[in-house]
């Protein structure tokens, strides 16, 4: 009889394998590998094995995943240890051996099912040795993998980078918000895979299209169940802390385990950031994009109707569609063999599909190729028409008079999809990717495309049954100009210019108003209103200029709101309303962080934080919070009291970097006047010089 094979131990060579598979940041204690790429294990045998070839013929490896591993659904595979590897299937080969050890290279196929695996060595029909567990992920480095991304810099940005930026504000004043994706934090992979386990089609977990659709649907469902519908349940002291969203991990943990704070409705955009984190954790390249001025709720119609009263306030009519000041979404990278050739690459993760009968949550997410939106190939996805409309719809402004009548206002064209931005590769630069989604406004390609879509989806000249002329044209013309931002400690300049194109004198009622808006385009409160009665001489051009500060407002704008400046001019001969608007971002005081650009690992660093109070009121109850991966173990808070007008908040902090590489220090300041004043600075942590 031949010698029996006994395993004393198995070394999974975690450090070597994880480094080669770009997973060391995930764990140094558990084996995490990427499919389509070999990894190495070492078997320590007892007793000494003689007759190697005879023994080798009898043994094989078994890899299995899921609750009920099965050969039928590819969740249980058995493969021999041989030098004849199969690149399209699981294979194992002896890399090195002696009488006491076998070093084996295991290669997984590039389309293997992802998940947590058990690895066993089968010595006979009745004898199996558990060798250990490993986690298998998608692999953007493997050319045969559906998520292969050729550019190394892009792989590092869209898969390995945990320091992100999400762009908020307006299209004319884009404001970066630092975000910790945290895809390599402890348990993020486990949380992501546990979420995926809701889907019982484990045999399709090899397909990134299926996995992304499932995760997108489930995360959106968790968001809807966990979101805070109203802030009335919170006292005013705690309400400001609802807006402290610094990273994905606390939100993901709350959605899946019920731990952590609620996510307020005004920050529903965090879904895109959390989705990006989950996809990156499983090996799918992903990024967060922001669409400024996005038409929402159109159902694919290419027109959005906005209704205002004579004071320039939105009336709330027809709220089925509106223009969001910005909309944040997730893109992921993969091939699309299920679609015609040419539609691989960046895909939009969209969870707007309606639930089917029986509450099928898993069917509510689709992936739409970015190229399909640009080309108007709207038949490729049921949500493609909605996404196309969000970037290309026209806005029609209607005025409701005091007697209840509705008439179309004379206003300049209002475009949507004015800017689409994402974090640039390898730095903190904002990259404009609008050209990926749409042709330039007014270009021949854009006109041809819109005409094509109009013919396919709507009757030209009709909007909700109302016949529209191309544009109204009254005897007057009005332009509104203002700064793109208003600092809390400064003013906003605005000018209304009226043109009387006739040879007759015209009397005009002019109303200038400012209202606070949520980013989704919903009015929260009116802050300012001024009425003027003007007489314009024939062919006169009149400019009304003024400067406004927050002290002119009836009340302070809510946290994280945006100002909408409106101007409504009305005259009665003939009865015509002229309308103009501009969105203004509120800018908090500048936060300055002073520290070296390059520091040494494990060497203390001092950073200075400065905020100057240029406002008329004291900044009371000042609190500074600092945090940063690889720099500070846990976030630290410092209470500094009050800062009087004309003085500066100044604080020095000390920290010791624990991880080499490019890190980011984030500083957050809260006080009685504002919350969430956030600043950040990158710092390069290098290894200390070795002693001679």
Secondary structure, 3 states (H helix, E strand, C coil): CCCCCCEEEEECCHHHHHHHCCCCCCCCCCEEEECCCCEEEEEEECCCCCCHHHHHCCCEEEEEECCCCCCCCCCEEEEEECCCCCCCCCEEEEEEECCCEEEEEEECCCCCCCEEEEEEEECCCCCEEEEEEEEEECCCCCCCCCCCCCCHHHHHHHHHCCEEEEEEEECCEEEEEEEECCCCCCCHHHHHHHHHCCCCCHHHCCCHHHHHHHHHHHHHHHHHHHEECCHHHCCHHHHHHHHCCCEHHHHHHHHHHCCCCCEEHHHCCHHHHHHHHHHHHCCCCEEEEEEEEEEECCCCCCEEEEEEECCCCECCCCCCCEEEEEEEEEEEEECCCCCCCCCCEEEEEECCCCCECCCEHHHCCEEEEHHHHHHCCHHHCCCHHHHHHHHHCEEEEEEECCCCCEEECEECCCCCCCEEEEECCCCCCEEECHHHHCCCCCCHHHHHHHHHHHHHHCCCCEECCEECCCCCCCCEEEEEEECCEEECCCEEEEEEEEEECCCCCEEEEEEEEEEEECCCCCEEEEEEEEEEEEEECCCCEEEEEEEEEHHHCCCCCCCCCEEEEEEEEEEECCEEEEEEEEEEEEECCCEEEECCCEEECCCEEEEEEEEECCCCCCEEEEEEEEECCCCCCCCEEEEEEEECCCCEEEEEEEEECCCCEEEEEEEEEECCCCCCEEEEEEEEEECCCCCC
